[in-house]
Structure formats: structure tokens, C-alpha cells
Amino acid sequence: MKQLIIRLAGIVVLILITLNLPAQKKNEVILKIGDEKVGKDEFVANYQKNNTNILDEKDKKTPAEYLDLYINFKLKVLEAQRLGYDTLKSFTEELKGYRKELSKPYLTDVSYNEEMIQTAYHRTKFERKASHLLILVNPETPPSDTLAAWNKISDLRKQIIAGADFNEMAAQYSEDPSAKQNKGLLGYFSAFQMVYPFEDMTYRTPVGQVSEIVRSRFGYHIIKVHDERQTLGELKVAHIMKMFPQQASEETIAKLKLSADSIWAKVTSGTDFAELARKYSDDKHSAAEGGVMNWFTSTNMVPAFAEAAFALKNDNDISPVTRTPYGWHIIKRLELRTTQPYEKLRTELESKIKQNPEISKYSDEAFDRKLRAEYQLKVEESNFHNLVSAISDTIRRKEMNNIALVSFANQTITAGQFTDFLQKQQYSPVSDKPEAQLTALLNKFINQKLLEYENTQLEKKHSDFARVYKEYHDGILLFNISKDKIWDVASTDSVRLQNYFNQTTKKYYWNDRFKGWVIEAKTAEIRNQAETLLDQKEVSRQELEDVFNAQTEDNLRFRDVAVEKGIDPIVDYYIWSGPKPAGFNETTTFVHGKIVKNELKELTDGWGLYSSDFQEQIEKEWIDSLRKKYPIVINKKLLNKIPTIE
């Protein structure tokens, strides 16, 4: 699941424009690339979509500026198709998977009403804190085992109602694996964050009480509702993170805390937060944006981080250094927005209800009836009766293979297709009169064929489906060809990258750095002796160790450093007059070295920066070659008529 999310995120970032289908009316051609024509309506829709609600004015484009990006996108997709990327099995399988998920809401009949939307809105505004106890039961569990599970959880509920501690009982008896650690406590949640039967029972149970038994697809639950509060809203913050390495020792974590404390001191003394985030944060994605993160709620963020962030009362407040399982964080509140009014959320809530068959009254039968009527489905009753009478006679049955049983739209279901289906279903007559059984199986087969056909019509019937499906189609192509033509070249061709570094104008330099040692002496006397020796003449580390560690190895301990201001608290203290680090003994520890100015970052030091520049060069060269390969014709007169979005 995590890989799928990362994959989707990569595709979405790459799609600079979203492809909308041209209108059915006559549409003037604004652009031609090779043999592909782009209508004005399509271009305008994409231009407006990608230049609306942009926070930074400098990122807004004129139609002409946007057209340049649009052409680059189209060129890459065209080249991917020319090279056969859309015929690869990996591509077709991935796209097939996306289509399967995307089509689900369109292949069912979901009913909802105003009451359901109002209920969902209330549960969006008010979140509940609850614990649960689970006894596992899956849909295939036989009746006897299902009854045993019910009796077990019923007995546990009686004990809890009689006074047993809910969370202790959950820790001991719940079959949710996490209950051993959290004693069944789930924290706060709101609408659409739990399976619906569980959510519904939680909100129907008064605060402070234990629910009735409720069944979800996981099994039987009882729920203890601890609290209800108004949803805290969504928060936008910036943060500076000192990330824990995998399996970090407590010593390493403590050193990172010293570094975070040093940064916090700068933040709270007025140094620009965004500048510090860019320089020091280990969360490189947000660091590039001055530490700014995406909006989040209290229930979809790491709990320790969310608690510290939502504790900030005002915009621009700074948190103390906060620990999460992933690192130390300094958090700056930027903006809080509370739950939007019902009118603004109504459409979104409708969509979520429609896509959740547990919330709505999911009805395959209703959708089947709808499709039968729409496509004027007809069953050839006489042919079906003849097939029923011949079903056990292999020779007669085969003779009927090509006769029509069902017709709809431009489709025909033959007797042979139906008997193949029966074979796959491992059909076996349950009586001497199989007509009722075969009628039920024929209806099942008809439903399957109707859904298959409807799936082929989704682009024609639903423009929103067509747009998103096309978006995925082109996005996967763009991702795959960019990976081969740009990213993998920069990351795997070390010779070309080294040549690029050798030939390019150098532009990445370190800030002033202290290069030398942090030296910890066993005693204050040894520290004074070592410092005196270093003041008298320049000696090597080996010479110092020969003098001081010949008898006892740890008289002097050395730590090599090459650090900018703000990275190492001890260096900051001695070299840049920083605050004294907590727990630091200056009588035994000192530094020796010098400040180096304007030092070039070699390729190994600035690999990410030089690699990114190299990718840009590769991409530019590739785009230039594509523009020569595919003739581009722009209707400039038509382009000039498109107004710039203000």
C-alpha cells in the first residue's frame, strides 16, 4: 500500500496539466503536435485548472507561457507512445488496476438522502475518542464458529457492564493485534475514518458508555466511547526536523537533540524560520519550501506531532523541541481552518457516501435493472427452455452452442457462452428440474456481461471518468519515460554525472565551516596540557595520541568535524558564541581547527544538487530533440484571444 501511495504521488506531481475531453460541439484547433490535434476547449480547461487558486503570484502563467509547458508534456507522452510504452505488460497491468478501482463507483447504484449527508457532516464536525474490543470473524466463518464468537464477546461485554475495566479486558482478550500495546484505545476519529458499522455504532453510543455488539467485516466489536469534542480543524505548519537514523542509539538521539536545541534557540531569537528549515531540516521535501507541510488534521498525523502542533494557540507560535518516533521537530503554526460550512462540504460528502457501499444502501439488483432497461435487454425464452431441456445431453447441448439466449445493446450472449460459464461455476443439477437453478445462474451471467459492457462505455457516458482515466494513462506514460530518459540516467550514469560536474560552472559552495576536531579530555589537567601543546605548534592527531594515549587510550578522544554554524552545538559555543549546550563540560572538552570560507562543494558533498541540475540539462536536451522530431503548429491568433487568469 505504501509503495502504491508513493507511486500515485509521483504520477500526480508529474502531471503538470489535467487532460479534459474536448467538447462535442465544433472545437477550433489551437495546437497540432505531429498528427495530434488539441482543441481550444481542452487547452483552456487545462489552463484554467492549473492557474487557479495558486498562492504565489509568480507561479501563475499567461496562456502563452502555459502552452510551452503543455507542449513539453504532450511531446513526452507522444514519444512514450511511439516507443511502445503503452503496449508493455507492466503498463497495461498498472492501468488496468487503476481502471478497476476508478470504475467501481460507476458500476453500482448507490442511493443516499439528505439525512445521510447531514449525519456525515455532523460526524465531520465532531470527533469521538473510543476504545474497542474485537473478536475476529471473517465472512467465510461457518455458522457454528460465528455463534461461538458472538457468545464470547457477549460474555466479555457482560463482565465489562458489571464493572470490569474495558481497556484491561481489551488488552487481555481482544484479537486486534495492536490491543496488547494500546489496550484497545483508538484515539479520536471522525466520519469516514473507520468502517461504517463501527463508526455508526460509536456515534450512536452515549459518551461514557459501552456499545451494543456490532459486526463489521473484521468481526464482532464492543466499543467504549470516552469523549466527544469539536473537530480541531485542519492545520498548516512549517517544521524543522532532525531525523533519527534507523535503529538510532539513545546517544545519537541525544546528540540530535542538542542540534535541535541550538536551532530552536536561533528560531526563538528571531532568525528566519524558513531560512533555518532550508539549511538544517532533514525533511528535504518540506525544507525546500521553508519547512511548510501540507494541511493535516489531528487524526491523520503522527499523534505526538499533532498534539504539539494543535497546542499552539496563535499563528507564528513556535513549539518546544518535540520528539516523535521519527525525529526531533520544531513546529511553527502558520494557519488554522475550522470545518467548512455545510454548503461547501455537501458535494464532497455526497461523493464519499456514493463511493462507500457500507454507508449507502448498496444495490447491485437496482443497477442491474437499470442497465437492463437502458440497453433493452431481451431473453430468448424459447431458446433458453430448449437449452434447459438439453442441458444434460452433451450432443444436443453442443448443437445449440450458437443460438442466441440474450441480446442487449449490440451484444449477444449465446448458449455456448452460457454453458462455458456453467462449467467455470462447476454447475451440478440439484434436482430433476434444473430450470430454477439455471435461471438464477443465467441472471448472474447476464449481470456479469452487463457490467463488462458498461465498463467499456464509461468514457462515453461520464466525462469526469474519461478525464481522470486519461490523466492516469498519460501520467503513467510520463512517469515511466521520464524515469528512463532522465532520472535513471542522472542516478546511474556516474561517468556522465562526473563529466557534467567537471565541465559545469561551479555554483554550490559551503557557508563558512569550522574544520577540525572536537576533543574530549579525561581530566581538566590533560585538556590544558593538550591545548597548550596545540597553541605552541601545529601537531597531527597521531602525534597527540602518541603523547597522551600511549599509556591510557582514552586520555583524549577525538571527533572530526567539518560543520557550518548551527550544526554542532559544541562548535557553535566555541566558534560562533552560541549558547552553552545542556550537560556540556567545558573544563574537559574543547575544539581545535579553523574556519574555512567559500569552499566548493565537491560532487560527493553536493550530489543531490548537481544531480538535479544534470537532470534539468538532460531533460532540456531531450525536449529540444523532441521539438525537432514532432512538427508543432500553434494557432497564435486563437491563443491571443484567451484571457490571462488574474
N, C-alpha and C positions, 0 to 999 in steps of 0.2 A: 504493500500500500504506500509506504514512504517513497519508494522508487517511482511509483505511478504519479504521486503528487509532484515530485521533483521534475519528472518528465513533462507533466502538464504545464508546470510553471515555466519551464524552459521554452515550450512552444508558444505560450501566451506572450512571453516577453518578446519573442522574435517577431510576432505578427504586428507589424507597425500599423497596418490598416486592416479593417474587418470588411470582408467582401460581401456586399449586399447584391442580391439579384437585380438585374435591370428590370424596369417596369415593363408591363405587357404592351403599353402604348408605344407609339413610334418614339425612338430614343436616338437622338443625334450622337454620332460618334465623336468623342473628344480625343481619343488616343488609339493608335494602332501600333502594336509591337509584333513584328513578324506577321503572322497570319491572324493574330488575336486582336479583336476589336473591343474597346471599352467604351460603353455609353456614358453620356454626361450624367445621367441619373445615378449610375453606380459610383462614379467618381465623386460627385457632390455628396452623396450619402456617406461615403468613407471619409471625405474631407471634414465634413461637419462632425462626424462621430469622434474623430481623433483630434479635433481642435476646439472642442467644447469642454468646459469645466477644467481647464488647465490652470493650475495655481500660479505658475511662473510665467509672466507675460512673454519673456524672451523665448519660451518654448513654442509659442504659437507660430503657425506658418501661414503665409499667403497661399492662395491656390497654386501659384506657380512653384513656390518652394516645396509645397507638399507633393506636387506632381513629380518632382525629381525623386523623392523618396519612394513614391508609388511605383515609378518606373523601375527602380532598382529591385523592389520586391517582386514585381511581375517578371523581370528578367531571370531572377534566381529560380522562380517556380517553373518558368518555361524551360530553362536549362535542365532542371531536375527531370521534367517530363521527357525531354529529348533524350536524356541519358538512360531513361527507363527506370528511374527510381520508383515510379508509381506502379511498376509491374513486379517489383521484388516481393517475395513472400512475406518478409518482415513488415513491409509497408502495408500490404493488403490485410494481414492479420491484425495489425495495430489499428488500422482504420475500421476494420470490421468490429473490433471490440468497442471502439468509441461509438460507432453507429448503434450497436446493440443497446448500450446504456442510454444514448441520446433518444432513441426511438421509443423507449418504454412509456413515457407519459402520453405518447400519441397513439399507442396501441391498446388503450383501455378506455373505459367510460367511467370517469370519476365524478361523482356528484358531491356538491358541497352547498352550504347555505350560509346566510348572514350570521346565524348564531355560531356556527363553527368558526367563522372568521373573527367574530367578536371575542370568542373564547381564546383563540390563539393570540389575539392582541393583548388580552389581559395577562396571559401567561408570558408574554414577551416583556410586559412592564413589571411584573412581579416574579422574582425568582425564589425558589424554595431550597432549603437545606434539608437533606434527608439521609438516612441510612437504610440499608436493605439487607435482607437475609434471603438467599437463593437456594432452592433445591432444584437441581438440573433435571429437565425433562425435554427431550427433543421430539419433533413431530412424529418420528418413527417409533417412539417408545410404545411397546404393547400395553393394552389396557390394564393388565394386572400391575405392571410396574408404575404406570401413571397413578393408579389408585394408591399404591404404596407411598409414592412421593407426596401425594395430597395428604394422606394420613400423617406423614412425618412432619410436614410443615404446619399442619393443623395443630398437632400436639405441641410444637415449639411455640406457636402463637398463644396457645392457652397458658403455657408457662410464663410467657412474657406479660400477658394481660394480668396474670396472678402476681406479678412483681419481679420476675427475673429481669436482669439488666439486658436490654436489647443488644447493645454493642458487644458485650461479653458473649452472649449467645451466638451472635453472628460470627465472632472470631472462632468459636468452637465448632459450630455446626454448618455455617454457610458453605456452599460449594462454589462460590465465586472465589477464584484463586487469590485475589487481592485482599480478601477479608482477613487473612492471617496478619497482614500488616496494618490495614486501615480499620479493622473491626467493623466493616460494612459501611463506614462513613463515605458518602459520595460528594460531600460539599454542596455548594449552591449550583443550581441549574435552572433553566427556563425552557420555554417552548422549543420543540424540535431538536432537543439535545439528548433525549432518551427515546427508546422505543415507545410508541404511543400508548399502549395499555399501561405501561409503567408510569409515564408522565401523567396520564389521565387519573390514575388512582392516587398519585401523590397530591395532585391539586384538589382532589375530592375529599381527602382526609384532613380533618382539622389539625392545626398546628398543635404539637404536643401529644398526639395520639398515634396509635398503631393501626395501619390499614387492614382492611379485609385481605384475604388471599387473592392475588391477581396473577394470571398466567400471561407470559409473553412467549416469544419464540424460543427463549432460553430455558424457560421452566416456570416454576411457581415462586412468587416473591411475597414477602410481607415487608412493609415499609414503615419506618418511624420518621415522622415529619418533625423536625426540630425548630424550624424558623421560616418565616417569610419576610422578605424585605423588597423594597422597590429596587428594580434593576439599577445598578450603579451607572449604567450607560456605557458609552464607548470612549476610550481614552487614546489620545495621541501623545506619545512621549518621544524624547530622544534619550539615548543611553550611551554610556562608555563602559565597555566590558573588558575585564581581564580574564581570559578564558582558562579553565582548568585543563591541562593536558590529560589524556586518558590515563586512568589509574594514578592520578597525581597523589603524591605523598602529602601528609599534613605540613611538612616543612616547605614544600613547594607552594602549597596553598597559602601558607603564612607569608612567604616572600611576595606572592602576588597581591596579598592584602596590603603590604607595605607600599607597593607600587600604586595600588588603587587609592590608598590614603593620601599619597603625595599628589595624585591628580585631583582628588576631592578638595584638597587644600587650595589648589590653584583655582578650581571652579568657584569655590565659595569666597575667594578673594577677588573675584571679578574677571578672571581670564575667560575669554570667549569659549563657551561650551562646544560649539560646533567645530572650532579650530582644534580643541583638545581631542574631540572624538575622532577627527580625521587623522590626527597624529598618533594617538595612543590606543584606540579601541581595537580589540581583537575580533569584533564582529565587523568584518570588512564590508559586508553588504550595506549595513546601516552607516558605517563610518564614512563611506563615500558621500552620504547625504547629510553629513554633520551629525550622525548618530540617530537621525529621525527614523522611527519604526512605523509600520502600518498600524491602523486603528485596531484595537482589541477590546474585548470585554473581560470582566473579572472571571468568567468561566471558560474562556478559550485561551488563557495564557498560563504559563507556569505559576502555580499558586504563590510562591514566595515573591516572585516579581510583581504579580498583580496586586498582592497585598501592600507592598511598598509603594507601588505607583498610585493606587487609588487612595492611599493615606495622605497624599499630597493635596492640600486644600486649595491652592491657587495656581494659576498658570505661572510658569517660570520658577516655581518652587523646586528645590533640589533635595533629593533623598539622601539619607546617610548611605555609606557603602553597604550594599545589600548582597547577601550570599544566596545563590540558587544552586541546584545540583550541577550547573554548567559553568559557574564562574562568579566573580565579584562584579557588581553593577553599580554605577552611579546614574540615577534616573532624574531627568528633568521633565516636569509636566509642561506640555505645550497647549493642549486644548481638551476639554471635556464636552461631550454632547450627550444629552439625555435621550431617552426613547422618543423617536419621531412621532408626530401626531398620527392618529388612525388613518386619516385620509391619504397620507403619504406612504403608509406601510401596507395599505389594503391590497394593492396589486401583488406585492411580494408575498404576502401571506396567502393569497389565493393560489399563487404558483406553488408554494411549498405544500399546501394542502393537496393540490392536484397531483403532485408527484409522490405523495405518501399514501399508499393504499391502506395502511392501518388507520389513518385518520379519517379518510373519506370512506364512503360505502362502496368499496371496490366491487365492480360488477362486470365480469367477463361476459356473462349472459346478455347484459344490456348492450354491450359493444357488439357482440355477435349479431344480435337482432338488428342493430343499426346498420351494420355492413351488409347484411342480407337484403335489407330493404334498399339501401343505396345502390347496390350492384345488381339488383333484381335477380337474386339467386333463385334457381329453379331446380328441383329434384325430379328426375325422370322416374316417377313412382313405378311404372310398369317394368322398366329395366331393373330397378332395384329389387322388386319382388321376384323377378326371374333369377337374379343373382342369388337371392336368399335361398330359393329352392334348389339351386345348383351348387351351393357353397361346399357341400361335402363330396361332390362329384368332380374330381380333378379334371377330367377331359372336358366336361360341359363348361366348367368354370373358365378354363383356358380359352375355349371358343368364344367366350363373351368379353375377353380382355379389352377389346377396342370399342365396346359400346359405351355411350355416354351415360353417366349416372347423374352428374350435376353440372350446371353451367351458371356462370356469373361473369359480368363484365365481358371480357373477351377470352375467358378461361373455360376450360372443360376438364372435368375430373372423370376419368374412365374407370371401368370396372377393374381393369388390370392395376391401375394405381391404387385403388382401394384395397384389393387383395394383397398387394405388396405391403401396404400399411398394416393390414391384419397380421401378416407374417411377422413383421417387426414388433407388433404388440403381443406376439405369441398367443394369438387367438385360439381359444378352445371352447367349443359349444358347451353351455351349461345345461341344456335341455334338448329335447327333440324338436322344439320350436324356437329356433335361434333369432327370429325376426326382431324381437325387442332388444336383444343384446347387440345385434348388428346395426340396428337403428341408432343406438347410443354411440357405437363406435364410428358410424358414418358421420354423425353430428360432430364428434370430436375431430375427425379428419377434415370436415368442412371448415371448422373453426381454424384449424392449423393452416389450411390453404388460404383462407380469407386474410389471416394475419400476414402471411407471407406476401400476398399480393398487395395488401395495404401498405406494407413496408416499402414496396417499390414505388408507391405513389406519393410518399411523404413530401418529396421536394416540390411536386406539382401542387399539392394541397395546402402546404404550410410554409410560407416564405421564411418564417423565423427558423424552422428546422433546416431549410435549404441553406440559409445564411451560415448557421453555426456549423453545419456539416461541411460546407465548403471551407470554412475557416479552419477546421481541424485538418481537412485534406491538404490544403496548401501549407498549413503550419507544420505538419509532419514532413512534407517535402522540403520546406525551407530549413527545418532543423537538421534533417539528415544530410542535405547537400552542403550546408554551412559547416557542419561537423567535418565532412571530408575535405572540403576545399579551403577552409580557413582554420578552424580551431585545432584539428589534429596536426596540421602542418606546423603550427606555431608551437604545439606542445611536444611533438615527437621528433621533428627535424632539428636536432640540436646544432647541426653544422650550419644550416641556413640561418638559424637564430644567431649563432656566433658571428657569422659573416655580416648579418644585419647590424649587430652591435658594433662591430669593428668599423663599419662604413658610415653609420649614422652619426649625426651631430649629437654629442652628449648633452643631456639636459637634466639628468637626475643626480642630485648631489645631496650628501648628508648635511643636516644642520650642524652647528658646532658640536663636536663629540669629544668626550673625555675618553682617552685610550690609555689603559694601564692596568693596574691591579687594585683590588680591594684586599688589604692584608689584615688578617686577624692574628694577633699575638697571644701566646698563652698567658702572659702576665704584662702588666704595665711597664715593668722594667725592660722586658725583651722588646716591647713595642718601641720604647725610647731609644734603645740601642740600635734597632734596625732603622728607625727613622733618621738617627744621627748619621749612620753609615751612608744612607742614601743621599743625605744632604751634602756629604763630603765629596762623593764621587758617584758616577753612574755605574751601577753594577747590574749584572744579569740576575735573573731569578735563580738560575743554577748556583751562582756564587753565593747568594743569600741563603739558599738551602744548605750549601756546604758549610756555611758558617754557623747557622742557627739550628739546623735539623740533623746535624751529624750525630749528636748524642740522643736526642729525643725528636722523633719525626714530626710531632705536631706543635713544636715551638712557634712556628709560623705556618699559617695556612693562606694560600693564595687563591684569588678568584679573578680570572681575566675578564676585563670589561672593555667594551667599545660602545658607549651609550650616549644618546642625546639627553638633553635636560628633560627631567620628568620621568625617566625610565627606571632609574635605580635610586631609591631614597637615600642611601648612604653617600653615593656620589653627589646627589643633589645637595646634601647637607654640607659637604666639604667644599665642593667646587662652585655651586650656584646659590649658596646661602639659603638652602631650603630648610624646612622645619626638621627638627631632630626626630628621627624615626622612633616609634614606640619600642621600648625594650632594647634599645641600642646602647652599647657600652663604648664610649669614645676613648676611654683610657687604654683600651687594648686593640682597637680597630682604627685603621687609617687608610688613606688611599695614596697611591703614587703613580704618576703618569703625567700626561699633558693634554691640553685642549688642541684638537686638530680642526682647522677651519676649511670649509669649502672642498671637502674630499669627495671625489667622484664615487658614485655607487657603481661597483663593478656588476657584471651580468648576474653573478650568483646572488648579490645583495638586492638588486632591483629586478629580479627575474620577472615578477608579475607585471611591473611597469613596462619593461622593454618588450615582453611577450605581447602585451596588449597593443603596444604601438606597432609591433610586427604584424599582428593580426589585421590592424587597420590598413597597413600597406598592402598585405596580401589581398584583402577584400577590395581595395581600390583598384589594384591591377586586374583582378578578376572582373569587376564591374566594367572597367574600361574595355576589356576584351569582349564582354557580352554585348556592350553597346555597339561594337563594331560588327558583331555577328548577326544581331537582330535589328533590321531597319526599324526606326522609330519615327512615326509621323504624328505630330501634335496639331490639333485644330486650335491655333492660338487665338483666333477671333472668338471662338466659343469659350476658351479658357478665360479670356479677359472679361467676359460677361459674368463670371462667377464672383459674387461679392466676398470680400475677406471677412472672416468672423472676428468681431471685436471682442 
